[in-house]
Amino acid sequence: MTRAYGPTLDFNRLMREQLPPEDGQDRLDAEQGFIGTVEHAEVLSADGRVVWSQRPYAFLDDEEPADTVNPSLWRHARLNRAHGLFQVSPRIFQVRGFDIANITFIEGDTGLIALDALTVADTAAAALALYRKHRDPEGRRVLHTVMYSHSHGDHFGGVLGLDIVQMVDPSQQLDILTMLGFVILVGTVVNNSILIVHQGLNFMREGWDQRAAIKESVRVRVRPIFMTTGTTVLGMMPLIIMPGAGSELYRGIGAVVVGGLAVSTLVTLVLTPLVFSYAIELVVKVRSLLGLSERAVGAVPSLEGE
């Protein structure tokens, strides 16, 4: 194993000497109010895939920090290994270690409030199930409110895993990463249409017939469009087909981009030329009705005085 650079070793050694001795109080504070958990905080998807687990962090069980890690951060990370349902105060409970963030449940007289909703629906649903198992096994407290402490994705992305909005249970939840896939998809699809329209207008400025210009623009641009689509699809395929812990986090964004590109590319090559052609005809008719000159559509007006 490659060792850290000398300056890093010296700094971490100095930091260790300056740290207060570990007297066990931090561990007692971190585990205070512990109620219960599941082994390794492991969260499975509906089809049995591992979405989240503490198993990959087992290296933190070693009290001695790695050479490359600040000893103070190592101590802090070991405390973060405590997972499960914890009671913070008489009516406030927190599920820790089931995601990169924590979710807090606030009990009312009859209902329940959730503060933050973790990253994906599966971990949020697992956290809610753990709370109900120990605090509300009959489900009498209705979850009626979800609040967000701030706008990071790991604090609201899993909201669909909470039964306030979980009206159905699809195999792939619509989490924050899946929604990000739609943003990526829209940008790529719009760009493909722009390429066709821009090339068509260039041909018209050169004097081409409108229909011939549109047909030629599709022929010229179809190769770069297919190349872009192909490389993006191939790059996203591992997110869909590769198994393993955490794969559920990224499968949604991969499926959205791959499926959306495959369909939208075909639609773009058929629908964009059709709509473009009708738009050109409409512009020509409007110019004719207004008595304007029959300058070619897409032509750049002259800046010289007439």
C-alpha positions in Angstrom: 0.0 0.0 0.0 1.3 3.5 -0.9 2.2 5.5 2.1 1.4 9.2 2.5 4.0 11.9 1.7 6.4 12.9 4.5 4.8 16.3 5.2 1.3 14.6 5.5 2.7 12.1 7.9 4.4 14.8 10.0 1.2 16.9 10.1 -1.0 14.0 11.1 1.5 12.9 13.7 1.5 16.5 15.1 -2.3 16.6 15.1 -2.5 13.3 17.0 -0.2 14.7 19.7 -2.4 17.7 20.1 -5.7 15.8 20.3 -7.2 15.4 23.8 -7.1 11.8 25.0 -10.1 9.7 24.1 -11.9 9.1 27.3 -15.0 7.4 25.9 -17.3 10.4 26.5 -17.7 11.2 22.7 -18.8 7.6 22.2 -21.4 7.8 25.0 -22.7 11.1 23.6 -23.0 9.6 20.1 -24.9 6.6 21.3 -27.1 8.4 23.8 -30.8 7.7 23.2 -30.2 4.6 21.1 -33.4 2.6 20.6 -32.7 0.1 17.8 -31.4 -0.6 14.3 -31.0 -3.2 11.6 -27.7 -5.1 11.0 -25.2 -2.9 9.1 -28.0 -0.4 8.4 -28.5 -2.3 5.2 -31.3 -1.0 2.9 -32.6 -3.2 0.1 -34.6 -2.2 -3.0 -37.9 -4.0 -3.9 -36.0 -6.5 -6.0 -33.4 -7.2 -3.3 -30.5 -5.0 -4.5 -28.4 -3.3 -1.8 -29.1 0.5 -1.9 -27.2 1.4 1.2 -25.1 -0.4 3.7 -22.5 0.3 6.4 -20.5 -2.7 5.4 -18.1 -0.8 3.1 -17.2 1.4 6.1 -15.9 -1.5 8.2 -12.4 -0.2 7.8 -13.3 2.5 10.4 -13.5 -0.2 13.0 -9.7 0.0 13.3 -8.9 2.5 16.1 -5.6 3.5 14.4 -6.2 6.0 11.6 -4.8 5.5 8.1 -1.6 7.5 7.4 -3.4 9.7 4.9 -6.2 10.7 7.3 -6.3 13.5 9.8 -6.6 11.6 13.2 -9.3 14.0 14.4 -11.4 13.3 11.3 -10.8 9.6 11.7 -12.2 9.8 15.3 -15.2 11.7 14.0 -15.9 9.2 11.3 -15.8 6.3 13.8 -18.5 8.1 15.8 -20.6 8.5 12.7 -20.7 4.7 12.4 -23.3 4.6 15.1 -26.6 3.9 13.2 -30.2 3.3 14.0 -33.1 5.1 15.7 -32.1 7.6 18.5 -34.3 9.6 20.9 -33.1 13.2 21.0 -35.8 14.6 23.3 -39.2 13.4 24.6 -40.9 14.0 21.2 -37.9 14.1 18.7 -36.3 11.0 17.2 -33.6 10.7 14.6 -32.6 7.9 12.2 -28.8 8.0 11.6 -26.5 6.1 9.4 -29.1 5.0 6.9 -27.9 7.5 4.3 -25.3 10.2 3.9 -27.7 12.5 5.9 -30.0 12.0 8.9 -33.8 12.2 9.1 -35.6 13.5 12.1 -39.2 12.6 13.2 -41.1 15.0 15.4 -44.1 13.5 17.2 -47.3 15.5 17.6 -50.4 14.5 19.6 -51.8 12.6 16.6 -49.5 13.1 13.7 -45.9 13.1 12.6 -43.5 15.6 11.1 -40.4 14.6 9.1 -37.4 17.0 9.0 -35.3 16.3 5.8 -36.0 13.2 3.6 -32.6 11.7 2.8 -31.2 11.1 -0.7 -33.4 8.4 -2.2 -36.8 6.9 -1.6 -35.6 3.5 -0.4 -33.5 4.9 2.4 -36.2 7.3 3.5 -38.8 4.4 3.5 -36.4 2.3 5.5 -35.9 5.0 8.1 -39.6 5.6 8.4 -40.1 1.8 8.8 -37.5 1.7 11.6 -39.2 4.5 13.4 -42.7 2.9 13.1 -41.3 -0.5 14.3 -40.1 1.0 17.6 -42.4 3.9 18.1 -45.6 3.5 16.2 -46.1 -0.2 15.1 -49.8 0.3 14.4 -49.2 3.4 12.2 -51.5 5.7 14.2 -49.4 8.8 13.7 -50.1 10.0 10.2 -47.1 11.6 8.5 -48.7 14.9 7.5 -45.7 17.3 7.0 -42.2 17.2 5.6 -39.8 20.0 6.2 -36.4 20.7 4.7 -33.5 22.3 6.6 -31.8 23.3 3.3 -31.7 22.6 -0.4 -29.0 19.9 -0.7 -30.2 16.8 -2.5 -29.5 14.4 0.4 -32.1 16.3 2.4 -35.1 16.1 0.0 -34.3 13.6 -2.7 -36.0 10.6 -0.9 -39.3 12.4 -0.1 -41.2 9.9 -2.3 -40.1 7.2 0.1 -42.2 8.8 2.9 -45.9 7.7 2.9 -47.1 11.2 2.7 -46.6 11.0 -1.1 -45.9 7.3 -1.6 -49.2 6.5 -3.2 -47.7 3.8 -5.4 -44.6 1.6 -5.1 -42.9 1.4 -8.5 -39.7 -0.6 -8.9 -37.8 2.6 -9.6 -38.6 5.7 -7.4 -38.5 9.2 -8.8 -35.7 10.6 -6.6 -33.5 13.7 -7.0 -30.9 11.9 -9.3 -33.7 10.7 -11.6 -35.0 14.2 -11.9 -31.5 15.4 -12.7 -31.6 12.9 -15.6 -34.5 14.8 -17.1 -32.5 18.0 -17.0 -29.6 16.4 -18.8 -32.0 14.8 -21.3 -33.8 18.1 -22.2 -30.5 19.8 -22.9 -29.3 17.1 -25.3 -32.7 16.8 -27.1 -33.0 20.6 -27.6 -29.4 20.7 -28.9 -30.2 18.1 -31.6 -33.1 20.1 -32.9 -31.0 23.3 -33.0 -28.4 21.6 -35.1 -31.0 20.6 -37.7 -32.7 24.0 -37.8 -29.4 26.0 -37.9 -28.0 23.9 -40.8 -31.2 24.2 -42.7 -31.2 28.0 -42.4 -27.6 28.1 -43.6 -28.5 26.2 -46.7 -31.5 28.6 -47.4 -29.1 31.6 -47.1 -27.1 29.9 -49.8 -30.1 29.9 -52.1 -31.3 26.3 -51.6 -35.0 25.5 -52.0 -36.7 25.3 -48.6 -37.6 21.6 -48.7 -34.3 20.6 -50.2 -32.5 22.6 -47.5 -34.4 20.9 -44.7 -33.8 17.4 -46.2 -30.1 18.1 -46.7 -29.7 19.5 -43.1 -31.1 16.3 -41.7 -28.7 14.2 -43.9 -25.7 16.3 -42.9 -26.5 16.5 -39.1 -27.7 12.9 -38.6 -24.2 11.5 -38.2 -23.1 13.9 -35.3 -26.5 13.4 -33.7 -26.1 9.6 -33.7 -22.5 9.9 -32.5 -23.5 12.1 -29.6 -26.5 9.8 -28.7 -24.5 6.6 -29.1 -21.6 7.7 -26.8 -24.0 9.1 -24.2 -26.0 5.9 -24.2 -22.9 3.7 -24.0 -21.6 5.8 -21.1 -24.9 5.6 -19.2 -25.5 1.8 -19.7 -23.2 0.8 -16.8 -25.4 2.8 -14.4 -28.3 0.6 -15.5 -26.9 -2.9 -15.8 -24.1 -3.0 -13.3 -25.1 -4.5 -9.9 -23.6 -3.8 -6.5 -24.1 -1.7 -3.4 -25.4 1.7 -4.2 -26.4 0.9 -7.8 -30.0 1.8 -7.0 -28.9 5.4 -6.4 -27.8 5.9 -10.0 -30.1 3.5 -12.0 -32.8 6.1 -12.3 -30.7 8.7 -13.9 -29.2 6.2 -16.3 -32.6 4.8 -17.3 -34.0 8.3 -17.9 -31.1 9.4 -20.1 -30.8 6.2 -22.1 -34.5 5.6 -22.7 -35.2 9.3 -23.3 -32.3 9.7 -25.8 -33.3 6.6 -27.7 -36.9 7.7 -28.2 -36.2 11.5 -28.5 -33.6 11.0 -31.2 -36.0 9.2 -33.5 -38.7 11.8 -32.8 -36.2 14.7 -33.4 -35.2 13.3 -36.8 -38.9 13.0 -37.8 -40.8 15.7 -36.0 -38.2 18.6 -36.1 -38.0 18.6 -40.0 -41.8 18.4 -40.2 -42.4 21.3 -37.7 -39.5 23.3 -39.3 -41.1 22.9 -42.8 -44.5 24.1 -41.6 -42.9 27.0 -39.7 -41.1 28.1 -42.9 -44.4 27.9 -44.9 -46.2 29.9 -42.2 -43.5 32.6 -42.3 -43.7 32.9 -46.1 -47.5 33.2 -46.0 -47.4 35.9 -43.2 -44.9 37.9 -45.2 -47.0 37.6 -48.2 -50.2 38.8 -46.4 -48.2 41.7 -44.9 -46.9 42.7 -48.3 -43.3 42.3 -47.3 -40.5 41.4 -49.8 -40.1 37.7 -50.6 -36.6 37.6 -49.1 -35.5 34.0 -48.6 -36.2 32.7 -45.1 -33.1 32.8 -43.0 -31.4 35.4 -45.2 -29.3 38.0 -43.4 -30.6 41.5 -44.1 -28.1 43.9 -45.6 -26.7 46.6 -43.4 -26.1 48.9 -46.4 -28.5 51.7 -47.1 -30.9 51.1 -50.1 
